[in-house]
Amino acid sequence: MKAKKIIHAVFMISVFALIVSSCKKDKAEEDANQALIDEVNSSGYTYYQQETLLSGVSPSPHGSFKLRFNNVAKAALDSTGELPVGNSFPTGSIIVKELFVGTTLDQFAVMKKDASNANAGSGWVWAEFKPDGTVTYSAANKGSGCIGCHSGTPNRDLTRTFDLH
């Protein structure tokens, strides 16, 4: 009887520890996504090709979009406004793809260069979310659904727009 009580107590403690651990992981994921949302909504961005609405080009799944860079990313671009082949964006670079359905802003696809971030995949933190902040692709996925397409040639640090537009 005493052994049953001990086993039950150990089981309950284990369940409680799993719940607490899960809550901490969910909170960390929410914080990572919210940090990206806050950065995307801040000022100091420059649009690619003067805020032109660009058409989606196969194989991109994103459709029509506008692209913008924070000041850190912008500093890596050449005089044509593109990242030269073989170059990399510096840590802290943020690239925001504003995705449109018709003329309505529908979603943001974000890449932030931060290889030291626990959510980074191939040196970037990747996320997608709606304008209201609803996360549609979490940073916790570490770019698992993005990196394959973004790994094409020529090498422009996992960015594709310069080669498609």
mmCIF file of the C-alpha atoms, coordinates in Angstrom:
data_MODEL
# 
_entry.id   MODEL 
# 
loop_
_atom_site.group_PDB 
_atom_site.id 
_atom_site.type_symbol 
_atom_site.label_atom_id 
_atom_site.label_alt_id 
_atom_site.label_comp_id 
_atom_site.label_asym_id 
_atom_site.label_entity_id 
_atom_site.label_seq_id 
_atom_site.pdbx_PDB_ins_code 
_atom_site.Cartn_x 
_atom_site.Cartn_y 
_atom_site.Cartn_z 
_atom_site.occupancy 
_atom_site.B_iso_or_equiv 
_atom_site.pdbx_formal_charge 
_atom_site.auth_seq_id 
_atom_site.auth_comp_id 
_atom_site.auth_asym_id 
_atom_site.auth_atom_id 
_atom_site.pdbx_PDB_model_num 
ATOM 1   C CA . MET A 1 1   ? 0.000  0.000  0.000   1.00 0.00 ? 1   MET A CA 1 
ATOM 2   C CA . LYS A 1 2   ? 2.809  2.395  0.913   1.00 0.00 ? 2   LYS A CA 1 
ATOM 3   C CA . ALA A 1 3   ? 4.581  1.620  -2.394  1.00 0.00 ? 3   ALA A CA 1 
ATOM 4   C CA . LYS A 1 4   ? 1.386  2.515  -4.299  1.00 0.00 ? 4   LYS A CA 1 
ATOM 5   C CA . LYS A 1 5   ? 1.217  5.881  -2.538  1.00 0.00 ? 5   LYS A CA 1 
ATOM 6   C CA . ILE A 1 6   ? 4.865  6.589  -3.377  1.00 0.00 ? 6   ILE A CA 1 
ATOM 7   C CA . ILE A 1 7   ? 4.376  5.606  -7.023  1.00 0.00 ? 7   ILE A CA 1 
ATOM 8   C CA . HIS A 1 8   ? 1.242  7.793  -7.197  1.00 0.00 ? 8   HIS A CA 1 
ATOM 9   C CA . ALA A 1 9   ? 3.094  10.739 -5.628  1.00 0.00 ? 9   ALA A CA 1 
ATOM 10  C CA . VAL A 1 10  ? 6.032  10.370 -8.026  1.00 0.00 ? 10  VAL A CA 1 
ATOM 11  C CA . PHE A 1 11  ? 3.611  10.181 -10.946 1.00 0.00 ? 11  PHE A CA 1 
ATOM 12  C CA . MET A 1 12  ? 1.753  13.320 -9.856  1.00 0.00 ? 12  MET A CA 1 
ATOM 13  C CA . ILE A 1 13  ? 4.993  15.241 -9.361  1.00 0.00 ? 13  ILE A CA 1 
ATOM 14  C CA . SER A 1 14  ? 6.147  14.168 -12.836 1.00 0.00 ? 14  SER A CA 1 
ATOM 15  C CA . VAL A 1 15  ? 2.880  15.317 -14.409 1.00 0.00 ? 15  VAL A CA 1 
ATOM 16  C CA . PHE A 1 16  ? 3.119  18.641 -12.601 1.00 0.00 ? 16  PHE A CA 1 
ATOM 17  C CA . ALA A 1 17  ? 6.735  19.107 -13.762 1.00 0.00 ? 17  ALA A CA 1 
ATOM 18  C CA . LEU A 1 18  ? 5.722  18.409 -17.373 1.00 0.00 ? 18  LEU A CA 1 
ATOM 19  C CA . ILE A 1 19  ? 2.899  20.948 -17.178 1.00 0.00 ? 19  ILE A CA 1 
ATOM 20  C CA . VAL A 1 20  ? 5.199  23.621 -15.719 1.00 0.00 ? 20  VAL A CA 1 
ATOM 21  C CA . SER A 1 21  ? 7.851  22.869 -18.348 1.00 0.00 ? 21  SER A CA 1 
ATOM 22  C CA . SER A 1 22  ? 5.279  23.083 -21.139 1.00 0.00 ? 22  SER A CA 1 
ATOM 23  C CA . CYS A 1 23  ? 4.002  26.426 -19.847 1.00 0.00 ? 23  CYS A CA 1 
ATOM 24  C CA . LYS A 1 24  ? 7.540  27.831 -19.747 1.00 0.00 ? 24  LYS A CA 1 
ATOM 25  C CA . LYS A 1 25  ? 8.168  26.654 -23.327 1.00 0.00 ? 25  LYS A CA 1 
ATOM 26  C CA . ASP A 1 26  ? 4.881  28.207 -24.525 1.00 0.00 ? 26  ASP A CA 1 
ATOM 27  C CA . LYS A 1 27  ? 5.762  31.496 -22.793 1.00 0.00 ? 27  LYS A CA 1 
ATOM 28  C CA . ALA A 1 28  ? 9.241  31.547 -24.377 1.00 0.00 ? 28  ALA A CA 1 
ATOM 29  C CA . GLU A 1 29  ? 7.692  30.896 -27.805 1.00 0.00 ? 29  GLU A CA 1 
ATOM 30  C CA . GLU A 1 30  ? 5.137  33.672 -27.291 1.00 0.00 ? 30  GLU A CA 1 
ATOM 31  C CA . ASP A 1 31  ? 7.904  36.055 -26.189 1.00 0.00 ? 31  ASP A CA 1 
ATOM 32  C CA . ALA A 1 32  ? 10.041 35.239 -29.262 1.00 0.00 ? 32  ALA A CA 1 
ATOM 33  C CA . ASN A 1 33  ? 7.137  35.830 -31.624 1.00 0.00 ? 33  ASN A CA 1 
ATOM 34  C CA . GLN A 1 34  ? 6.074  39.022 -29.836 1.00 0.00 ? 34  GLN A CA 1 
ATOM 35  C CA . ALA A 1 35  ? 9.620  40.408 -30.008 1.00 0.00 ? 35  ALA A CA 1 
ATOM 36  C CA . LEU A 1 36  ? 9.579  39.973 -33.809 1.00 0.00 ? 36  LEU A CA 1 
ATOM 37  C CA . ILE A 1 37  ? 6.120  41.519 -34.085 1.00 0.00 ? 37  ILE A CA 1 
ATOM 38  C CA . ASP A 1 38  ? 7.297  44.530 -32.065 1.00 0.00 ? 38  ASP A CA 1 
ATOM 39  C CA . GLU A 1 39  ? 10.382 44.945 -34.262 1.00 0.00 ? 39  GLU A CA 1 
ATOM 40  C CA . VAL A 1 40  ? 8.338  44.700 -37.465 1.00 0.00 ? 40  VAL A CA 1 
ATOM 41  C CA . ASN A 1 41  ? 5.965  47.379 -36.187 1.00 0.00 ? 41  ASN A CA 1 
ATOM 42  C CA . SER A 1 42  ? 8.795  49.761 -35.300 1.00 0.00 ? 42  SER A CA 1 
ATOM 43  C CA . SER A 1 43  ? 10.081 52.490 -37.591 1.00 0.00 ? 43  SER A CA 1 
ATOM 44  C CA . GLY A 1 44  ? 13.335 52.749 -39.520 1.00 0.00 ? 44  GLY A CA 1 
ATOM 45  C CA . TYR A 1 45  ? 12.646 50.495 -42.501 1.00 0.00 ? 45  TYR A CA 1 
ATOM 46  C CA . THR A 1 46  ? 13.415 51.080 -46.159 1.00 0.00 ? 46  THR A CA 1 
ATOM 47  C CA . TYR A 1 47  ? 11.363 49.500 -48.940 1.00 0.00 ? 47  TYR A CA 1 
ATOM 48  C CA . TYR A 1 48  ? 12.854 47.521 -51.798 1.00 0.00 ? 48  TYR A CA 1 
ATOM 49  C CA . GLN A 1 49  ? 12.107 49.080 -55.213 1.00 0.00 ? 49  GLN A CA 1 
ATOM 50  C CA . GLN A 1 50  ? 10.359 52.126 -53.717 1.00 0.00 ? 50  GLN A CA 1 
ATOM 51  C CA . GLU A 1 51  ? 7.498  50.222 -52.056 1.00 0.00 ? 51  GLU A CA 1 
ATOM 52  C CA . THR A 1 52  ? 6.465  48.546 -55.312 1.00 0.00 ? 52  THR A CA 1 
ATOM 53  C CA . LEU A 1 53  ? 3.913  45.760 -54.969 1.00 0.00 ? 53  LEU A CA 1 
ATOM 54  C CA . LEU A 1 54  ? 5.777  42.831 -56.531 1.00 0.00 ? 54  LEU A CA 1 
ATOM 55  C CA . SER A 1 55  ? 4.027  39.818 -58.027 1.00 0.00 ? 55  SER A CA 1 
ATOM 56  C CA . GLY A 1 56  ? 4.650  36.397 -56.575 1.00 0.00 ? 56  GLY A CA 1 
ATOM 57  C CA . VAL A 1 57  ? 6.912  34.341 -58.824 1.00 0.00 ? 57  VAL A CA 1 
ATOM 58  C CA . SER A 1 58  ? 7.082  30.571 -58.804 1.00 0.00 ? 58  SER A CA 1 
ATOM 59  C CA . PRO A 1 59  ? 8.355  28.801 -56.761 1.00 0.00 ? 59  PRO A CA 1 
ATOM 60  C CA . SER A 1 60  ? 7.515  31.368 -54.047 1.00 0.00 ? 60  SER A CA 1 
ATOM 61  C CA . PRO A 1 61  ? 4.432  30.467 -51.997 1.00 0.00 ? 61  PRO A CA 1 
ATOM 62  C CA . HIS A 1 62  ? 3.996  34.044 -50.833 1.00 0.00 ? 62  HIS A CA 1 
ATOM 63  C CA . GLY A 1 63  ? 2.118  35.763 -53.666 1.00 0.00 ? 63  GLY A CA 1 
ATOM 64  C CA . SER A 1 64  ? 2.175  39.565 -54.116 1.00 0.00 ? 64  SER A CA 1 
ATOM 65  C CA . PHE A 1 65  ? 4.328  41.463 -51.638 1.00 0.00 ? 65  PHE A CA 1 
ATOM 66  C CA . LYS A 1 66  ? 6.288  44.524 -50.635 1.00 0.00 ? 66  LYS A CA 1 
ATOM 67  C CA . LEU A 1 67  ? 9.713  44.038 -49.092 1.00 0.00 ? 67  LEU A CA 1 
ATOM 68  C CA . ARG A 1 68  ? 11.406 46.201 -46.491 1.00 0.00 ? 68  ARG A CA 1 
ATOM 69  C CA . PHE A 1 69  ? 14.706 46.185 -44.605 1.00 0.00 ? 69  PHE A CA 1 
ATOM 70  C CA . ASN A 1 70  ? 15.713 47.614 -41.253 1.00 0.00 ? 70  ASN A CA 1 
ATOM 71  C CA . ASN A 1 71  ? 18.740 49.934 -41.217 1.00 0.00 ? 71  ASN A CA 1 
ATOM 72  C CA . VAL A 1 72  ? 21.135 47.094 -40.342 1.00 0.00 ? 72  VAL A CA 1 
ATOM 73  C CA . ALA A 1 73  ? 20.029 45.037 -43.363 1.00 0.00 ? 73  ALA A CA 1 
ATOM 74  C CA . LYS A 1 74  ? 19.909 48.093 -45.628 1.00 0.00 ? 74  LYS A CA 1 
ATOM 75  C CA . ALA A 1 75  ? 23.585 48.807 -44.907 1.00 0.00 ? 75  ALA A CA 1 
ATOM 76  C CA . ALA A 1 76  ? 24.507 45.455 -46.525 1.00 0.00 ? 76  ALA A CA 1 
ATOM 77  C CA . LEU A 1 77  ? 22.792 46.299 -49.834 1.00 0.00 ? 77  LEU A CA 1 
ATOM 78  C CA . ASP A 1 78  ? 24.733 47.577 -52.830 1.00 0.00 ? 78  ASP A CA 1 
ATOM 79  C CA . SER A 1 79  ? 23.965 50.668 -54.949 1.00 0.00 ? 79  SER A CA 1 
ATOM 80  C CA . THR A 1 80  ? 21.224 48.746 -56.802 1.00 0.00 ? 80  THR A CA 1 
ATOM 81  C CA . GLY A 1 81  ? 19.464 47.973 -53.506 1.00 0.00 ? 81  GLY A CA 1 
ATOM 82  C CA . GLU A 1 82  ? 20.390 44.268 -53.547 1.00 0.00 ? 82  GLU A CA 1 
ATOM 83  C CA . LEU A 1 83  ? 22.633 41.997 -51.532 1.00 0.00 ? 83  LEU A CA 1 
ATOM 84  C CA . PRO A 1 84  ? 25.588 41.034 -53.746 1.00 0.00 ? 84  PRO A CA 1 
ATOM 85  C CA . VAL A 1 85  ? 25.951 37.331 -54.536 1.00 0.00 ? 85  VAL A CA 1 
ATOM 86  C CA . GLY A 1 86  ? 28.083 35.608 -51.909 1.00 0.00 ? 86  GLY A CA 1 
ATOM 87  C CA . ASN A 1 87  ? 27.587 38.333 -49.284 1.00 0.00 ? 87  ASN A CA 1 
ATOM 88  C CA . SER A 1 88  ? 25.768 37.969 -45.988 1.00 0.00 ? 88  SER A CA 1 
ATOM 89  C CA . PHE A 1 89  ? 23.541 40.207 -43.940 1.00 0.00 ? 89  PHE A CA 1 
ATOM 90  C CA . PRO A 1 90  ? 24.988 41.264 -40.571 1.00 0.00 ? 90  PRO A CA 1 
ATOM 91  C CA . THR A 1 91  ? 23.555 40.129 -37.259 1.00 0.00 ? 91  THR A CA 1 
ATOM 92  C CA . GLY A 1 92  ? 20.515 42.231 -36.376 1.00 0.00 ? 92  GLY A CA 1 
ATOM 93  C CA . SER A 1 93  ? 19.280 42.486 -39.964 1.00 0.00 ? 93  SER A CA 1 
ATOM 94  C CA . ILE A 1 94  ? 15.508 42.259 -40.309 1.00 0.00 ? 94  ILE A CA 1 
ATOM 95  C CA . ILE A 1 95  ? 13.745 41.609 -43.604 1.00 0.00 ? 95  ILE A CA 1 
ATOM 96  C CA . VAL A 1 96  ? 9.969  41.963 -43.706 1.00 0.00 ? 96  VAL A CA 1 
ATOM 97  C CA . LYS A 1 97  ? 7.877  40.671 -46.581 1.00 0.00 ? 97  LYS A CA 1 
ATOM 98  C CA . GLU A 1 98  ? 4.437  42.285 -46.466 1.00 0.00 ? 98  GLU A CA 1 
ATOM 99  C CA . LEU A 1 99  ? 2.085  39.807 -48.141 1.00 0.00 ? 99  LEU A CA 1 
ATOM 100 C CA . PHE A 1 100 ? -1.030 41.077 -49.910 1.00 0.00 ? 100 PHE A CA 1 
ATOM 101 C CA . VAL A 1 101 ? -4.309 39.590 -51.075 1.00 0.00 ? 101 VAL A CA 1 
ATOM 102 C CA . GLY A 1 102 ? -5.369 42.025 -53.773 1.00 0.00 ? 102 GLY A CA 1 
ATOM 103 C CA . THR A 1 103 ? -4.559 45.411 -52.267 1.00 0.00 ? 103 THR A CA 1 
ATOM 104 C CA . THR A 1 104 ? -5.097 44.326 -48.655 1.00 0.00 ? 104 THR A CA 1 
ATOM 105 C CA . LEU A 1 105 ? -2.171 43.599 -46.369 1.00 0.00 ? 105 LEU A CA 1 
ATOM 106 C CA . ASP A 1 106 ? -2.757 40.005 -45.240 1.00 0.00 ? 106 ASP A CA 1 
ATOM 107 C CA . GLN A 1 107 ? 0.379  38.822 -43.480 1.00 0.00 ? 107 GLN A CA 1 
ATOM 108 C CA . PHE A 1 108 ? 4.029  39.479 -42.626 1.00 0.00 ? 108 PHE A CA 1 
ATOM 109 C CA . ALA A 1 109 ? 6.829  36.989 -43.330 1.00 0.00 ? 109 ALA A CA 1 
ATOM 110 C CA . VAL A 1 110 ? 9.895  37.913 -41.281 1.00 0.00 ? 110 VAL A CA 1 
ATOM 111 C CA . MET A 1 111 ? 13.550 36.936 -41.246 1.00 0.00 ? 111 MET A CA 1 
ATOM 112 C CA . LYS A 1 112 ? 15.846 38.238 -38.504 1.00 0.00 ? 112 LYS A CA 1 
ATOM 113 C CA . LYS A 1 113 ? 19.584 37.480 -38.663 1.00 0.00 ? 113 LYS A CA 1 
ATOM 114 C CA . ASP A 1 114 ? 20.544 36.202 -35.220 1.00 0.00 ? 114 ASP A CA 1 
ATOM 115 C CA . ALA A 1 115 ? 22.537 32.953 -35.229 1.00 0.00 ? 115 ALA A CA 1 
ATOM 116 C CA . SER A 1 116 ? 22.810 33.006 -31.415 1.00 0.00 ? 116 SER A CA 1 
ATOM 117 C CA . ASN A 1 117 ? 19.024 32.945 -30.961 1.00 0.00 ? 117 ASN A CA 1 
ATOM 118 C CA . ALA A 1 118 ? 17.662 29.593 -29.740 1.00 0.00 ? 118 ALA A CA 1 
ATOM 119 C CA . ASN A 1 119 ? 14.952 29.835 -32.423 1.00 0.00 ? 119 ASN A CA 1 
ATOM 120 C CA . ALA A 1 120 ? 17.372 30.413 -35.310 1.00 0.00 ? 120 ALA A CA 1 
ATOM 121 C CA . GLY A 1 121 ? 17.519 28.092 -38.292 1.00 0.00 ? 121 GLY A CA 1 
ATOM 122 C CA . SER A 1 122 ? 20.523 28.561 -40.589 1.00 0.00 ? 122 SER A CA 1 
ATOM 123 C CA . GLY A 1 123 ? 21.380 31.795 -38.785 1.00 0.00 ? 123 GLY A CA 1 
ATOM 124 C CA . TRP A 1 124 ? 17.935 33.391 -39.156 1.00 0.00 ? 124 TRP A CA 1 
ATOM 125 C CA . VAL A 1 125 ? 14.829 33.575 -36.970 1.00 0.00 ? 125 VAL A CA 1 
ATOM 126 C CA . TRP A 1 126 ? 11.792 32.990 -39.219 1.00 0.00 ? 126 TRP A CA 1 
ATOM 127 C CA . ALA A 1 127 ? 8.150  33.849 -38.454 1.00 0.00 ? 127 ALA A CA 1 
ATOM 128 C CA . GLU A 1 128 ? 4.868  34.780 -40.103 1.00 0.00 ? 128 GLU A CA 1 
ATOM 129 C CA . PHE A 1 129 ? 1.948  36.610 -38.569 1.00 0.00 ? 129 PHE A CA 1 
ATOM 130 C CA . LYS A 1 130 ? -1.201 38.564 -39.415 1.00 0.00 ? 130 LYS A CA 1 
ATOM 131 C CA . PRO A 1 131 ? -1.391 42.366 -39.044 1.00 0.00 ? 131 PRO A CA 1 
ATOM 132 C CA . ASP A 1 132 ? -3.335 41.859 -35.791 1.00 0.00 ? 132 ASP A CA 1 
ATOM 133 C CA . GLY A 1 133 ? -0.394 39.855 -34.370 1.00 0.00 ? 133 GLY A CA 1 
ATOM 134 C CA . THR A 1 134 ? -1.892 36.373 -34.789 1.00 0.00 ? 134 THR A CA 1 
ATOM 135 C CA . VAL A 1 135 ? 1.058  34.041 -35.353 1.00 0.00 ? 135 VAL A CA 1 
ATOM 136 C CA . THR A 1 136 ? 0.682  31.814 -38.427 1.00 0.00 ? 136 THR A CA 1 
ATOM 137 C CA . TYR A 1 137 ? 4.230  30.405 -38.446 1.00 0.00 ? 137 TYR A CA 1 
ATOM 138 C CA . SER A 1 138 ? 6.073  30.437 -35.131 1.00 0.00 ? 138 SER A CA 1 
ATOM 139 C CA . ALA A 1 139 ? 9.710  31.372 -34.631 1.00 0.00 ? 139 ALA A CA 1 
ATOM 140 C CA . ALA A 1 140 ? 9.946  28.128 -32.631 1.00 0.00 ? 140 ALA A CA 1 
ATOM 141 C CA . ASN A 1 141 ? 9.786  26.197 -35.941 1.00 0.00 ? 141 ASN A CA 1 
ATOM 142 C CA . LYS A 1 142 ? 13.342 27.425 -36.613 1.00 0.00 ? 142 LYS A CA 1 
ATOM 143 C CA . GLY A 1 143 ? 12.573 27.985 -40.288 1.00 0.00 ? 143 GLY A CA 1 
ATOM 144 C CA . SER A 1 144 ? 11.911 24.298 -40.940 1.00 0.00 ? 144 SER A CA 1 
ATOM 145 C CA . GLY A 1 145 ? 9.255  25.154 -43.542 1.00 0.00 ? 145 GLY A CA 1 
ATOM 146 C CA . CYS A 1 146 ? 11.288 27.999 -45.073 1.00 0.00 ? 146 CYS A CA 1 
ATOM 147 C CA . ILE A 1 147 ? 14.939 27.059 -45.359 1.00 0.00 ? 147 ILE A CA 1 
ATOM 148 C CA . GLY A 1 148 ? 14.509 24.479 -48.137 1.00 0.00 ? 148 GLY A CA 1 
ATOM 149 C CA . CYS A 1 149 ? 13.130 27.043 -50.600 1.00 0.00 ? 149 CYS A CA 1 
ATOM 150 C CA . HIS A 1 150 ? 15.423 29.798 -49.384 1.00 0.00 ? 150 HIS A CA 1 
ATOM 151 C CA . SER A 1 151 ? 18.533 27.682 -49.942 1.00 0.00 ? 151 SER A CA 1 
ATOM 152 C CA . GLY A 1 152 ? 18.616 28.169 -53.723 1.00 0.00 ? 152 GLY A CA 1 
ATOM 153 C CA . THR A 1 153 ? 21.411 29.574 -55.809 1.00 0.00 ? 153 THR A CA 1 
ATOM 154 C CA . PRO A 1 154 ? 22.980 32.002 -56.220 1.00 0.00 ? 154 PRO A CA 1 
ATOM 155 C CA . ASN A 1 155 ? 23.885 32.379 -52.568 1.00 0.00 ? 155 ASN A CA 1 
ATOM 156 C CA . ARG A 1 156 ? 22.447 35.607 -51.148 1.00 0.00 ? 156 ARG A CA 1 
ATOM 157 C CA . ASP A 1 157 ? 22.225 34.605 -47.480 1.00 0.00 ? 157 ASP A CA 1 
ATOM 158 C CA . LEU A 1 158 ? 18.950 32.679 -47.869 1.00 0.00 ? 158 LEU A CA 1 
ATOM 159 C CA . THR A 1 159 ? 17.112 35.552 -49.554 1.00 0.00 ? 159 THR A CA 1 
ATOM 160 C CA . ARG A 1 160 ? 15.378 34.960 -52.894 1.00 0.00 ? 160 ARG A CA 1 
ATOM 161 C CA . THR A 1 161 ? 13.721 38.222 -53.961 1.00 0.00 ? 161 THR A CA 1 
ATOM 162 C CA . PHE A 1 162 ? 16.814 39.676 -55.623 1.00 0.00 ? 162 PHE A CA 1 
ATOM 163 C CA . ASP A 1 163 ? 16.980 36.713 -58.008 1.00 0.00 ? 163 ASP A CA 1 
ATOM 164 C CA . LEU A 1 164 ? 13.250 36.637 -58.761 1.00 0.00 ? 164 LEU A CA 1 
ATOM 165 C CA . HIS A 1 165 ? 12.611 40.399 -59.146 1.00 0.00 ? 165 HIS A CA 1 
# 
